[in-house]
Amino acid sequence: MNISLKKRISGSFVLANAMVLAIGFTVFYFLNSLNKQIEDITNNTNQVSLLTDEVRISAVSILKMQKKILTKQANEEDLDKLNSLCDGFHSQLQRLDSFYKEVEVKTTISKMIGYVDSLKTLLSKVSLFNNRDKAGIYTIGELADKILDAFSEFQDMQYYQNEQRDKQIKSIISETRRYMLIVLIITFLITILMSLVIPGRIALPFKKINDAVRELQDCNFDVSIYYNQDDEIGELASEINKMITNMKYFEELRTDRISVEHRKFDILANMIRKNVLIANAKGELIYLNNQMYKVLDVESEDILSKHMADTSIPTSIKEAYELALKRRSKIENAEVIITRKKKIEMEDDEGEAIDVEKEVEVFNGYANVIPIRAKESSLDYYMMILSTEMFV
């Protein structure tokens, strides 16, 4: 399925936003879960603390009434109040028992409930004004002391429970932090992977187009852009491929035309029966007609596309060209002398024939250097025509 570039970029942004939202919701979930757990533990602890305070107050009140009874300062009203305290204490212990699941704590609370129930039963049978019922009065004191001891034991357990609660909260916070760190690491890795893959896939066709354009700048028309997606980049690649095909066609036409014009110029240069030489603005020889080859007695591969200073061109021709290049103008009737070494048969003192190399003048005349201007100065050409007669 072909997806347009616009939709792919939009999809990438949507995916990135979705990841951000997912990270946000995940972090919010963990923080909310942590907050809820801590809140539940805190609420439970607060309720237990309130109930514990109520139980402590009730236990202290029972202890005070027990002391009154032992000192025989209590009356019937105090006895009713003690019964009421026992009922409230019993109810508080039952509510407190519902907050604990530990067997040891529930056992201690059950013991206190049993002592309270025994105390209530005993209070219903003991008479405070019967001097012979001293054993029952002392039993009330013993039960009150047992309740106080059991409560002290419960407080020790509650202190231990508080320590455990603190450890639990720290454990929950640590676990939540660990989960959040794992989520952030996974998200970071996915983000890095996406940042490497998605931009690369989007930028790849542009790189292909850029490479093709660079090849075109080097006048290499044997290139094409392969891109099989039917989107905006695919349309651009198709149009560039068409442009490359047309440029290649026109380059072939231009080359053919240049070749034809070159042949025409070569024919004309050879028809005028004068020595013709052409160099570019860099001083590199690019053309000699047949007459010039004969006069200089050189081969084309020895001088063409080479700078005149690196060839065996006569000094008078080099000087005329250097002057034309320096002035960038026409040079008229510059004297040119061309010599060539030839073997001449001569006789020595004894009359014997020997071959001697001697500089022989093969041309003595004048040269006209004519600039052929182009649109860019670096493409200027300079044509030299040699003649034995002075140009008018």
C-alpha positions in Angstrom: 0.0 0.0 0.0 1.4 3.4 -1.1 1.1 6.2 1.5 1.8 9.8 0.6 4.7 11.6 2.1 2.3 14.0 3.9 0.5 11.1 5.5 3.7 9.3 6.5 5.0 12.5 8.2 1.6 13.0 9.8 1.6 9.4 10.9 5.1 9.8 12.4 3.9 12.8 14.4 0.7 10.9 15.5 2.8 8.0 16.6 5.2 10.2 18.5 2.3 12.0 20.2 0.7 8.6 21.0 4.0 7.5 22.7 4.1 10.7 24.7 0.5 10.1 25.8 1.2 6.5 26.6 4.2 7.5 28.7 2.2 10.1 30.5 -0.7 7.8 31.2 1.6 5.0 32.3 3.5 7.3 34.7 0.1 8.7 35.9 -1.1 5.1 36.5 1.9 4.2 38.6 1.8 7.4 40.5 -2.0 7.1 41.1 -1.5 3.4 42.2 1.3 4.5 44.5 -0.9 7.3 45.9 -3.8 5.0 46.4 -1.8 2.3 48.2 -0.2 4.9 50.5 -3.6 6.5 51.1 -5.2 3.2 52.0 -2.3 2.4 54.4 -2.5 5.9 55.9 -6.3 5.8 56.3 -6.1 2.3 57.9 -3.3 3.5 60.2 -5.2 6.6 61.2 -8.4 4.6 62.1 -6.3 2.1 64.0 -4.6 4.9 65.9 -7.9 6.5 66.8 -9.4 3.2 67.9 -6.2 2.5 69.9 -6.5 5.9 71.7 -10.1 5.1 72.5 -9.1 1.6 73.8 -6.3 3.2 75.9 -8.7 5.7 77.4 -11.3 3.0 78.2 -8.5 0.7 79.7 -7.3 3.6 81.9 -10.9 4.4 82.9 -11.5 0.7 83.8 -8.3 0.7 85.8 -9.4 3.8 87.7 -12.8 2.2 88.5 -11.0 -1.0 89.6 -8.9 1.0 92.1 -12.1 2.6 93.5 -13.6 -0.8 93.9 -10.5 -2.1 95.7 -10.5 0.8 98.0 -14.2 0.4 98.6 -14.9 3.9 97.6 -17.2 2.9 94.7 -21.0 3.1 94.7 -23.7 1.6 92.6 -23.4 4.4 90.1 -19.7 3.7 89.7 -20.6 0.0 89.2 -23.0 0.9 86.4 -20.4 3.2 84.9 -17.9 0.3 85.0 -20.4 -1.9 83.2 -20.9 0.8 80.6 -17.1 1.1 80.2 -16.8 -2.6 79.7 -19.5 -2.6 77.0 -17.8 0.3 75.1 -14.4 -1.4 75.6 -15.8 -4.6 74.2 -17.2 -2.8 71.1 -14.0 -1.0 70.5 -12.0 -4.2 70.7 -14.2 -5.8 68.1 -13.8 -2.9 65.7 -10.1 -3.0 66.3 -10.0 -6.7 65.6 -11.5 -6.1 62.1 -8.4 -4.1 61.1 -5.9 -6.9 61.7 -5.2 -10.1 59.9 -2.2 -11.3 61.9 -3.1 -14.2 64.1 -0.9 -13.1 67.0 -2.5 -9.7 67.1 -6.0 -11.1 66.8 -5.3 -13.6 69.6 -4.2 -10.7 71.9 -7.3 -8.8 71.1 -9.4 -11.9 71.7 -7.8 -12.3 75.1 -8.7 -8.7 76.0 -12.3 -9.3 74.8 -12.4 -12.5 77.0 -11.1 -10.6 80.0 -13.8 -7.9 79.5 -16.5 -10.4 79.1 -15.3 -12.2 82.4 -15.2 -8.8 84.1 -18.8 -8.0 83.1 -20.0 -11.4 84.3 -18.2 -11.0 87.6 -19.6 -7.5 88.1 -23.1 -8.9 87.7 -22.5 -11.3 90.6 -20.3 -9.4 93.0 -21.9 -7.2 95.7 -19.8 -4.2 96.7 -21.5 -3.9 100.1 -21.1 -7.5 101.1 -18.0 -7.7 103.3 -17.9 -11.5 102.8 -17.4 -11.1 99.0 -13.8 -10.0 99.2 -12.6 -12.7 96.7 -14.9 -11.4 94.0 -13.6 -7.8 94.5 -10.0 -9.0 94.3 -10.9 -11.0 91.1 -12.2 -7.7 89.5 -8.8 -6.2 90.2 -6.9 -9.2 88.7 -9.1 -9.0 85.5 -8.4 -5.3 85.2 -4.7 -5.9 85.6 -4.9 -8.7 82.9 -6.7 -6.3 80.6 -4.0 -3.7 81.1 -1.2 -6.3 80.6 -2.9 -7.6 77.4 -3.2 -4.0 76.2 0.5 -3.4 76.8 1.3 -6.5 74.8 -1.0 -5.2 72.0 0.8 -1.9 72.0 4.2 -3.6 71.6 2.7 -5.5 68.7 1.3 -2.3 67.2 4.7 -0.7 67.4 6.1 -3.6 65.4 3.2 -3.2 63.0 4.1 0.4 62.5 7.6 -0.5 61.6 6.3 -3.1 59.1 4.0 -0.5 57.7 6.9 2.0 57.1 8.8 -0.8 55.4 5.8 -1.6 53.2 5.4 2.0 52.1 9.1 2.2 51.2 8.8 -1.1 49.3 5.8 0.2 47.4 7.6 3.4 46.5 10.7 1.5 45.4 8.7 -1.0 43.3 6.8 1.9 41.7 10.0 3.7 40.9 11.5 0.5 39.4 8.4 0.0 37.2 8.5 3.6 36.0 12.3 3.4 35.3 11.7 0.2 33.2 8.9 1.9 31.3 11.1 5.0 30.6 14.0 2.9 29.5 11.9 0.9 27.1 10.3 4.1 25.8 13.7 5.7 25.3 14.9 2.7 23.4 11.8 2.6 21.2 12.2 6.4 20.6 15.9 6.0 19.6 14.9 3.2 17.2 12.1 5.2 15.7 14.4 8.3 15.3 16.9 6.2 13.4 14.4 4.3 11.2 11.7 6.8 10.4 13.9 9.8 9.3 16.1 7.5 7.4 13.2 6.1 5.4 11.8 9.6 4.7 15.2 11.0 3.8 16.4 8.0 1.6 14.5 9.1 -1.6 15.8 12.7 -1.2 19.4 11.2 -1.0 18.7 9.3 -4.2 17.5 12.5 -5.9 20.5 14.4 -4.6 22.9 11.8 -5.9 21.3 11.9 -9.3 21.5 15.7 -9.4 25.2 15.5 -8.6 25.8 13.1 -11.4 23.9 15.5 -13.7 26.3 18.3 -12.6 29.2 16.1 -13.8 27.4 15.7 -17.2 26.6 12.0 -16.5 23.2 11.4 -18.0 23.3 7.6 -17.6 21.5 7.8 -14.2 18.0 7.3 -13.1 16.1 7.5 -9.8 14.5 4.2 -8.7 11.6 4.9 -6.4 8.5 2.6 -6.4 6.2 4.6 -4.1 3.3 6.4 -5.6 3.5 9.6 -3.6 4.8 13.1 -3.9 8.5 12.0 -4.0 7.5 9.3 -6.6 6.0 12.0 -8.8 9.2 14.1 -8.4 11.4 11.2 -9.2 9.4 10.4 -12.3 9.6 13.9 -13.5 13.4 14.1 -12.9 13.8 10.8 -14.8 11.9 12.3 -17.7 14.1 15.4 -17.5 17.3 13.2 -17.5 16.0 11.3 -20.5 15.4 14.6 -22.4 18.8 16.0 -21.3 20.5 12.9 -22.5 18.7 13.2 -25.8 19.6 16.8 -26.3 23.2 16.1 -25.2 23.4 13.4 -28.0 22.0 16.0 -30.4 24.5 18.6 -29.2 27.4 16.2 -29.6 26.3 15.2 -33.1 25.9 18.9 -34.0 29.3 19.7 -32.6 30.8 16.8 -34.5 29.2 18.0 -37.7 30.3 21.5 -37.2 33.8 20.3 -36.4 33.9 18.4 -39.6 32.7 21.4 -41.5 35.3 23.6 -39.9 38.0 21.0 -40.6 37.0 21.0 -44.2 37.0 24.8 -44.5 40.3 25.1 -42.6 41.9 22.7 -45.1 40.3 24.3 -48.1 41.8 27.8 -47.5 45.3 26.3 -47.9 46.7 28.2 -45.0 48.2 27.1 -41.8 45.5 27.2 -39.1 46.0 26.6 -35.4 43.5 27.1 -32.5 44.1 27.2 -28.8 41.8 28.0 -25.9 42.1 30.7 -23.2 44.3 28.4 -21.1 46.9 28.1 -23.9 46.0 24.5 -24.7 46.1 23.5 -28.4 42.8 22.1 -29.6 43.0 22.1 -33.4 45.5 22.1 -36.2 44.7 21.7 -39.9 46.5 19.4 -42.2 48.9 22.0 -43.6 49.9 23.0 -40.1 50.7 19.3 -39.2 52.9 19.1 -42.3 54.8 22.4 -41.5 55.4 21.4 -37.8 55.9 17.8 -38.6 54.1 16.6 -35.5 51.4 14.1 -34.6 48.1 15.1 -33.1 48.5 13.0 -29.9 51.8 14.9 -29.2 50.3 18.4 -29.0 46.4 18.4 -28.8 44.9 19.1 -25.4 48.4 20.0 -24.1 49.7 23.4 -23.1 51.8 25.1 -25.7 54.7 25.4 -23.3 54.8 21.6 -23.0 55.0 21.0 -26.8 57.6 21.5 -29.5 55.6 24.4 -31.0 58.1 27.1 -32.4 58.9 30.0 -30.0 57.5 32.7 -32.4 54.1 31.0 -32.4 54.1 30.7 -28.6 55.1 34.4 -28.2 52.2 35.5 -30.6 49.7 33.4 -28.6 51.0 34.7 -25.2 50.6 38.3 -26.4 47.1 37.6 -27.6 46.1 35.9 -24.3 47.7 38.7 -22.3 45.9 41.4 -24.3 42.8 39.3 -24.9 42.6 41.0 -28.3 43.5 40.4 -31.9 47.2 40.3 -33.0 48.0 41.2 -36.6 51.0 40.4 -38.7 53.2 39.0 -36.0 56.4 37.7 -37.6 56.7 33.9 -37.4 59.6 31.8 -38.4 59.4 28.0 -38.3 62.5 25.9 -38.7 63.0 22.2 -38.6 66.0 20.0 -38.4 66.9 18.2 -41.6 69.7 15.9 -42.6 71.8 17.3 -45.4 74.3 15.4 -47.3 77.7 17.2 -47.4 81.3 16.4 -48.2 84.0 16.4 -45.6 87.6 17.5 -46.1 88.6 14.3 -47.8 85.7 14.5 -50.2 83.5 11.8 -48.6 79.7 12.3 -48.3 78.3 12.6 -44.8 74.8 13.4 -43.3 74.6 16.5 -41.1 71.6 17.7 -39.2 70.9 21.4 -39.8 68.2 23.8 -38.9 66.3 24.5 -42.1 63.7 27.3 -42.4 60.4 25.8 -43.6 58.2 28.8 -43.0 58.8 32.6 -42.8 55.8 34.8 -42.8 53.1 36.5 -40.7 50.5 35.4 -38.2 47.1 36.8 -37.3 45.6 35.7 -34.0 41.8 36.2 -33.9 39.8 35.8 -30.6 36.6 33.8 -30.9 34.5 35.1 -28.0 32.2 32.9 -26.0 29.7 33.7 -23.2 32.3 32.9 -20.6 35.8 34.1 -20.8 37.2 30.7 -19.8 35.7 29.3 -23.0 37.3 31.9 -25.4 39.3 30.5 -28.3 42.1 32.0 -30.3 42.6 31.1 -34.0 45.9 31.7 -35.6 46.3 31.9 -39.4 49.8 31.8 -40.9 50.6 33.4 -44.3 53.7 34.2 -46.2 52.3 37.5 -47.1 51.3 40.3 -44.7 47.6 40.6 -43.9 45.9 43.7 -45.0 
